[in-house]
Amino acid sequence: MIKNFLRDEAGVIVSAEIVLVATILVLGMIVGLGELQSAIVGELSDVASAFGNVDQSYSTSGWVSYKASGGIKSRTYGSSYYDVPDECDCDENLTIVCDDPGEKTSDD
């Protein structure tokens, strides 16, 4: 009975079939990982664009309070800061994914 069991080839997968299936799986995985990499780079490029478009400019006005006699009681001075765009802000250098229609290129 054990000899019959060991010699039985019903349901056996031939090694060539295993190699074919493994090759198809590996090729599909390579293509899938390539698409995943492209999608991740595109999304990170969008995040970088969002950070680059944040305007950090601000201004505060000062105020003056006068005494009843006309003298200055207290005063604060205003302040301001103008955020100058960096070289890589606003998608100018973020053309990592060349086929992304949302990114600007130097030809635009």
C-alpha positions in Angstrom: 0.0 0.0 0.0 2.8 2.4 0.8 4.6 1.5 -2.5 1.4 2.3 -4.4 1.0 5.6 -2.6 4.6 6.7 -3.3 4.4 5.7 -7.0 1.0 7.4 -7.6 1.5 10.4 -9.9 -2.1 11.6 -9.9 -2.3 15.4 -9.2 1.5 15.9 -9.4 2.6 19.2 -10.8 5.4 19.0 -13.3 8.4 21.2 -12.5 8.0 23.0 -15.9 4.5 24.1 -14.8 5.9 25.4 -11.5 8.6 27.4 -13.4 6.0 28.9 -15.8 3.6 29.9 -13.0 6.5 31.4 -11.0 7.7 33.3 -14.0 4.3 34.8 -14.7 3.9 35.8 -11.0 7.3 37.4 -10.8 6.7 39.4 -14.0 3.3 40.5 -12.8 4.9 41.5 -9.5 7.6 43.6 -11.2 5.0 45.5 -13.2 2.8 46.0 -10.2 5.7 47.3 -8.1 6.7 49.7 -10.9 3.2 51.1 -10.9 3.1 51.3 -7.1 6.5 53.2 -7.2 5.1 55.7 -9.8 2.0 56.3 -7.8 3.9 56.9 -4.6 6.3 59.3 -6.2 3.4 61.2 -7.8 1.6 61.5 -4.4 4.8 62.6 -2.7 5.3 65.2 -5.4 1.8 66.5 -4.8 2.6 66.8 -1.0 5.8 68.7 -1.8 3.8 71.0 -4.1 1.3 71.7 -1.4 4.0 72.5 1.1 5.7 74.7 -1.5 2.5 76.7 -2.1 2.0 77.6 1.5 2.4 81.4 1.8 4.1 82.3 5.1 3.8 86.0 4.6 2.2 88.0 7.4 1.8 91.5 8.7 0.6 93.0 11.9 -0.2 96.7 12.4 1.0 98.6 15.4 -1.2 100.7 17.6 -0.8 103.8 19.8 -2.7 104.8 23.0 -2.6 108.4 24.1 -3.0 109.9 27.5 -5.6 112.5 28.3 -2.9 115.2 28.2 -1.9 114.2 24.7 1.2 112.2 25.4 1.8 108.7 24.4 0.6 106.1 26.9 1.8 103.0 25.1 2.8 101.9 21.6 3.5 98.7 19.7 5.2 98.7 16.4 3.9 96.6 13.5 5.8 93.8 11.9 5.7 92.1 8.5 7.4 89.3 6.6 7.2 88.6 2.9 7.7 85.0 1.9 9.8 84.9 -1.3 9.1 81.8 -3.3 12.0 79.3 -3.3 13.5 77.9 -6.4 11.6 74.6 -6.0 8.2 76.1 -5.0 5.1 76.0 -7.2 6.0 72.8 -9.1 8.8 74.4 -11.1 11.3 71.7 -10.3 9.0 68.9 -9.2 8.7 67.1 -12.5 9.7 63.8 -11.0 6.9 61.9 -12.8 7.2 63.0 -16.4 3.7 61.7 -17.5 1.8 63.4 -14.7 -0.4 66.1 -16.3 -0.7 68.0 -13.1 2.9 68.9 -12.9 4.4 71.9 -14.7 7.4 71.5 -17.0 9.9 74.0 -18.2 8.1 74.1 -21.5 4.8 75.4 -19.9 
